[in-house]
Amino acid sequence: MASTCEIPAWGEGLFQNKNDVDVVNYLNREMGVVELEQRARKVAAEGKKGSNSNDGPDAAEVRYSVYARFCSSEEAIEAVRKHLDAGPLAQMCAKMVARFFNPLKLSDYTCKGHLPVLLGACAMSLGCKLDGIPGYKMYSNTYREFLSGIYEPAPFMDKAMEQMYSALHGPVAYVDGTPYDFGSLTCAEVVAARAAKGITTPLTREKSSGEAYMGGLPVGYKTSRGLGKAPLGGMAFRIIGPSSSKVDMGYHDSDKGRCARKGCGRKQPRDGGAEKLLQCGKCKDVEYCGKACQKEDWKRHKGCCRTPEDARSMREEGEKWENLFYYHPASLRGEGGAGGGMGGLAAMLSGASPLSMLVRHIAPGQGS
C-alpha cells in the first residue's frame, strides 16, 4: 500500500523523509507487493461476508509493504517476507548491483546508492535472507557485503548512516531471518508523539534547506561526512565510472572512413548498392562496411557506445557519472565480518595505500 506524508521530512533517520517513502512505494510496485496486498484484502473482504463474527481485519486495514513498519500486522510482515524470499528480492538486488556498477544506467535508478541501500534496509526490516543473495563478482560475495561498500558515501544524513552501520556491523547487527528494527518513527508516529506532549507547532526539521533532496539528503545539507561522501578515514575506495574511452576499447581516429571492426578496415561498403559506410545509429561515431561487421564488433563497441549528448556530459560533468565504492581495511585483509570475503581482490590489493586505489573501474557491457 502506498504510504504518504505531506511533510518533506520528520526526522533524520532512514525512512523519515518523502524521498525514502517514495522508494518504498516504488519497491512495493516493482516487487509485486501491491498485488500481494490486493489479494490479501480480497480474502479479508470475503471472510467478512461469509461470517457473522467481527473477528479478523477489515479489508481496508490490511497493509503490506517492503518496509515492515508500514505493514499492518505481524501476519502481513510474514507474508511479505515469504513473498520476497521466494525470488523477487534476489531479482531486484541483482538489478541494483548491476546498475550501480554501470553508471551508464545509474542516474535516477540508483541515485548514488540511495535505492540499493534502502532495498537492503527494507529487507532487513522484514527479516529476509540477504546473506545468500550474490553481490558483484570479485567486489563482494553477497548483497550484504555490497551494502557495506556503498552505504557510507551514499546520500543519507548522519543518523541514517549510524543506523545502517549498526545493522551491518553491530554492536547489535542484523541476523539473517530476524526482523530488524531501525528505530525510525513514521510520520504519523512523530505527529502523535508531539500531540501527546502538547506540541502544536507545525512539524519541521531543522537544518533542512528546503524540499529538494538527493536521495535521503537535503540538497546543500552538510553532514559530518561532507555532502553525501564519507572521509577516507583508513578506507580504500574506488570510483565506479562508465567504461573507458573509444581509445581504451581499441578505436582510433585513423578508423574514420573505414570499417571499425578489427581485422577489416574496408573503405567501401560490402553491399554494392550502398553509397557509403554504415554508421552506428546511437553514437554516430564509428562506421562499418556492413551489418555483419557491425554485429561482430558489438561486443567491443557496446562498452563505449553512447549518445553524443551522454558523451558530452561525461566530458563536462564527470562526477555525475560516478559512484563510490568503499573497501574497509578488514575487507582488504581478507578478514571476516560483514565487509569481508573479498577473496582474490584482497590479495591483489594487499599492501596498497588508500590513495593508490583511486582508480576507474572499467566494466563494459555490465548491467544490461
Secondary structure, DSSP 4 states (H G I P E B T S, - for coil): -----SSSBS-SSTT-BHHHHHHHHHHHHHTTHHHHHHHHHHHHHHHHHT-SS--S--GGG----SSGGGSSSHHHHHHHHHHHHTTHHHHHHHHHHHHHT-GGG-HHHHGGGHHHHHHHHHHHHHT---TTSEEEGGGEEEHHHHHHHHTTTSS--HHHHHHHHHHHH-SS---TTS-----PPPHHHHHHHHHHTT--S----TT---S-EETTEETT--BTTBSS----TT-EEEEE-----TTTTT--GGGTTS--STTT--SS-SSTT-SSPEEPTTTS--EESSHHHHHHHHHHHTTT---HHHHHHHHH-GGGG-EEEEE-HHHHTT--STT---THHHHHHTT--GGGG--EE--TTTT-
